[in-house]
Amino acid sequence: MSAVDMRVRIGDLELRNPVMTASGTFGSGREYAEFVDLSRLGAVVTKGVSIEPWSGNESPRIAETPCGMLNSIGLQNPGVEAFCANDLAWLAAQDVPVIVNVVGHSVDEYAAVAAQLDSEPVVSALEVNISCPNVDAGGMAFGTTCAAAAEVTRAVRAETRKTLVVKLSPNVTDIAEIARAVEAEGADGVSLINTLLGMAIDTRTFAPKLARGVGGLSGPAIRPVAVRMVWEVARAVAVPVIGMGGVTCAEDAAEFMLAGAAAVAVGTANFVEPSATLSVIDGLERFCAERGIARVAELTGAAWPERGKRET
């Protein structure tokens, strides 16, 4: 296999390859360290971190679906101080860029977490989660209108000099306009998609399978929706796009990049195969080498009509 330059850039952050973990599916890395050499990843994206501890939602909060799963975890986490003292201290010894997913019930809470993390040298970037469908206050509520998305982005941008990525919700009419709104307020990139709002009902008990009723649908079932949204957003903004939603193999990752993503995140697949990220990295390098592509970044947007069809 010939050498392929696997490096990509998200804002000021250079990644050794375009494959990272999706927030909420990989803990903070420690949980998977027995199975995955973290230093091989493009980046570790941590679970959501809030200013105060969050207990999460009541159980049951996971339900399997055809080609995916529903979750209603509710962003359970011990709060930013415990995260810095425990998870971030452990990540400091790992040779991998760290992107921290930031959550809050209010704009002030998002800003407070960003301010605290701005002084942490281990943190390479922040991913502002304005798209989680599993909390009643905050979360997706901030990602469904341009005004609210812009307000959170503006507040976080004022508190940090780090690379700032905003995670967008698919549960909107026009995701591209939300992307343009956060770009205008200083986002260095956007990540999409978060889970689609879904529901499952137990036909034996006549009750919802999740205690909260609804949850976030993820996995291969949502990939066509995610690819379409990445296509629309990448053509609407100038900042890099991180694509996610059902990535299980190199071909899935390549599809997102061809649609316009600069990088991809692996999520639900981590639950099926803990080393899924490594398989995607190796497979993506082979994908490029077999096609004579010298730089993986050349895949980004290569399917756009104005680029023309590639000769085979």
C-alpha positions in Angstrom: 0.0 0.0 0.0 1.5 3.3 -1.1 1.8 6.1 1.4 -1.2 8.4 1.7 -1.1 11.8 3.5 -3.9 11.3 6.0 -3.7 14.7 7.6 -6.7 17.1 7.7 -7.3 20.5 9.3 -10.3 21.8 11.4 -9.6 25.4 12.1 -6.2 25.8 13.6 -6.2 22.1 14.6 -4.3 19.6 12.5 -5.3 16.0 12.8 -3.2 13.0 11.8 -6.2 11.5 10.1 -9.8 12.5 9.6 -11.3 9.9 11.9 -12.5 10.8 15.4 -15.0 9.5 18.0 -18.5 10.8 18.3 -19.4 12.4 21.6 -21.3 10.2 24.0 -20.1 6.9 22.4 -16.6 6.7 23.6 -16.6 8.0 27.1 -13.5 10.1 27.5 -11.3 7.5 25.9 -10.2 5.7 29.0 -13.1 3.3 28.7 -11.8 2.1 25.3 -8.1 2.3 25.9 -7.8 -1.5 26.3 -9.1 -2.0 22.7 -8.0 1.1 20.9 -4.6 2.8 20.6 -5.8 6.3 21.1 -2.7 7.8 19.5 -3.8 6.5 16.1 -7.0 8.5 16.2 -7.5 11.8 14.5 -9.0 13.1 17.8 -11.0 11.9 20.8 -14.2 13.7 21.3 -15.3 13.4 24.9 -18.8 12.9 26.4 -20.7 16.0 27.1 -19.4 18.2 29.9 -21.6 20.6 31.9 -20.8 23.2 34.6 -22.4 21.1 37.3 -23.0 17.3 37.5 -25.9 16.0 35.6 -27.6 12.7 36.7 -29.1 11.9 33.3 -32.5 10.4 32.5 -34.3 7.5 34.2 -33.9 3.9 32.9 -34.6 2.3 30.5 -32.8 4.7 28.3 -31.5 2.4 25.5 -33.5 0.6 22.9 -32.3 -1.3 19.9 -33.9 -0.5 16.5 -33.4 -1.9 13.0 -30.0 -0.8 11.8 -29.4 1.4 14.9 -30.4 2.3 18.4 -32.4 4.8 20.4 -30.8 6.4 23.4 -32.1 8.8 26.1 -29.0 9.0 28.3 -29.5 12.7 29.0 -25.9 13.9 29.0 -25.0 12.3 32.3 -21.6 13.6 33.5 -19.8 14.5 36.7 -19.4 18.2 35.8 -16.4 20.2 34.5 -14.3 20.2 37.7 -14.4 16.5 38.1 -13.9 16.0 34.4 -10.7 18.2 34.5 -9.4 16.4 37.6 -10.0 12.9 36.4 -10.6 12.4 32.7 -8.6 15.4 31.4 -5.7 14.5 33.7 -5.7 11.0 32.2 -6.0 12.3 28.6 -3.0 14.5 29.1 -0.8 11.4 29.0 -2.3 10.2 25.7 -0.8 11.3 22.4 -4.1 12.4 20.8 -5.9 15.7 20.2 -8.8 16.2 22.7 -12.1 17.8 21.7 -14.4 18.4 24.6 -18.1 18.3 24.0 -19.7 21.2 25.9 -23.3 21.2 27.1 -25.5 23.5 29.2 -29.1 24.3 30.3 -28.5 28.0 29.5 -26.2 30.3 27.5 -24.4 31.3 30.6 -23.7 27.6 31.5 -22.2 27.0 28.0 -20.0 30.0 28.4 -18.9 29.1 31.9 -17.7 25.6 30.8 -15.9 27.1 27.9 -14.2 29.7 30.1 -12.9 27.0 32.4 -11.7 24.7 29.6 -9.9 27.6 27.8 -7.1 27.5 30.3 -6.6 23.7 29.9 -3.6 23.0 27.6 -4.7 19.5 27.0 -7.9 20.6 25.3 -7.4 21.1 21.6 -10.9 22.2 20.7 -14.4 22.6 22.0 -17.5 21.0 20.4 -20.6 23.0 21.5 -23.5 20.7 21.6 -26.7 22.6 20.7 -28.4 19.5 19.3 -29.0 16.8 22.0 -32.7 15.8 21.9 -32.5 14.1 25.3 -32.7 17.0 27.8 -35.7 19.2 28.6 -33.8 22.4 29.1 -30.9 23.4 26.8 -29.6 20.9 24.3 -31.6 20.8 21.1 -33.6 23.9 22.1 -30.5 26.0 21.2 -30.0 24.3 17.9 -33.4 24.7 16.2 -33.4 28.5 15.5 -30.7 30.7 14.0 -31.1 33.2 16.8 -30.5 30.8 19.6 -27.7 28.9 17.9 -26.0 32.2 17.2 -26.4 33.4 20.8 -24.7 30.3 22.2 -21.9 30.4 19.7 -21.3 34.1 20.3 -21.1 33.6 24.1 -18.7 30.6 23.9 -16.6 32.4 21.3 -16.1 35.3 23.7 -14.7 32.9 26.4 -12.2 30.8 24.4 -9.5 31.1 21.8 -9.5 27.4 21.1 -10.8 25.9 17.9 -14.6 26.0 18.2 -16.9 23.5 16.5 -20.7 23.7 16.8 -22.7 20.4 16.7 -25.9 20.8 14.7 -29.3 19.2 15.1 -31.0 17.4 12.2 -34.4 18.1 13.8 -34.8 21.3 11.8 -36.3 22.5 8.5 -33.1 24.0 7.1 -29.8 22.9 8.7 -27.8 25.0 6.3 -29.2 28.3 7.7 -28.3 27.2 11.2 -24.8 26.4 10.0 -24.4 29.9 8.4 -25.7 31.5 11.7 -23.0 29.9 13.8 -20.3 30.5 11.2 -21.1 34.2 11.3 -20.6 34.2 15.1 -17.1 32.7 15.0 -17.5 28.9 14.7 -14.3 27.4 13.2 -16.3 24.3 12.1 -19.5 22.5 12.4 -20.3 18.8 13.2 -23.4 17.0 12.0 -25.6 15.3 12.5 -26.6 14.6 16.0 -29.3 12.0 16.6 -32.7 12.1 15.0 -35.7 12.3 17.4 -37.4 9.0 17.5 -39.5 6.6 19.6 -40.2 2.9 20.1 -43.2 1.3 21.7 -43.3 -2.2 23.3 -46.3 -4.0 21.7 -46.5 -6.4 24.6 -46.8 -3.8 27.4 -48.3 -1.0 25.3 -45.7 1.3 26.8 -42.8 3.3 25.3 -39.5 1.4 25.5 -37.7 4.5 26.9 -38.6 6.0 30.2 -38.6 9.4 28.7 -40.7 8.3 25.8 -38.6 9.7 23.0 -34.9 9.5 22.3 -32.2 10.0 19.8 -31.9 7.6 16.8 -28.4 6.8 15.6 -26.6 4.1 13.5 -26.6 3.1 9.9 -30.4 3.8 9.5 -29.7 7.6 9.6 -26.7 7.7 7.3 -28.5 8.8 4.1 -30.1 11.6 6.0 -26.7 12.6 7.5 -25.0 12.5 4.1 -27.6 14.7 2.6 -27.3 17.3 5.4 -23.5 17.3 5.2 -23.8 17.9 1.4 -26.1 20.9 2.0 -24.1 22.4 4.8 -20.7 21.9 3.3 -21.9 23.8 0.2 -23.4 26.6 2.3 -20.4 27.5 4.6 -16.7 28.1 4.3 -15.7 26.4 7.5 -14.9 22.7 7.7 -17.6 20.1 8.3 -17.3 17.0 10.5 -19.7 14.4 9.2 -21.3 11.7 11.3 -24.3 9.4 11.5 -23.9 5.7 10.9 -20.2 5.5 9.9 -19.3 1.8 10.2 -16.6 1.3 7.6 -14.1 3.1 5.3 -16.7 3.4 2.5 -19.1 5.2 4.8 -16.4 7.6 5.8 -15.4 8.2 2.2 -19.1 8.9 1.3 -19.3 11.7 4.0 -16.0 13.2 2.7 -17.2 13.1 -0.9 -20.3 14.9 0.2 -18.1 17.7 1.7 -16.9 16.6 5.1 -13.3 17.4 6.1 -13.4 14.7 8.8 -15.8 12.1 10.2 -16.8 10.8 13.6 -17.6 7.2 14.5 -20.4 6.7 17.0 -22.8 3.8 17.4 -20.3 1.4 15.7 -18.1 1.7 18.8 -20.7 -0.2 20.7 -20.8 -3.0 18.1 -17.0 -3.2 17.6 -14.8 -1.3 20.1 -12.0 -1.0 17.6 -14.3 0.3 14.8 -12.4 3.6 14.5 -9.1 1.8 13.7 -10.8 -0.3 11.0 -12.1 2.9 9.4 -8.7 4.6 9.5 -6.9 1.7 7.9 -9.7 1.1 5.4 -9.8 4.8 4.4 -6.0 4.8 3.7 -6.4 1.7 1.6 -9.4 3.3 -0.2 -7.2 6.2 -1.2 -4.1 4.2 -2.1 -6.1 1.8 -4.4 -7.4 4.9 -6.3 -4.1 6.7 -6.6 -5.3 9.5 -4.2 -2.2 11.0 -2.5 -4.0 13.1 0.1 -7.2 12.0 1.9 -8.2 15.6 2.0 -8.7 15.4 -1.8 -11.9 13.4 -1.1 -13.6 16.4 0.5 -16.3 17.6 -1.8 -15.1 15.5 -4.7 -18.7 14.5 -5.5 -19.9 18.0 -6.0 -21.1 18.5 -9.6 -18.8 21.4 -10.3 -15.8 19.2 -9.5 -16.7 16.9 -12.4 -16.8 13.1 -12.4 -13.6 11.2 -11.6 -12.2 9.0 -14.3 -12.0 5.3 -13.5 
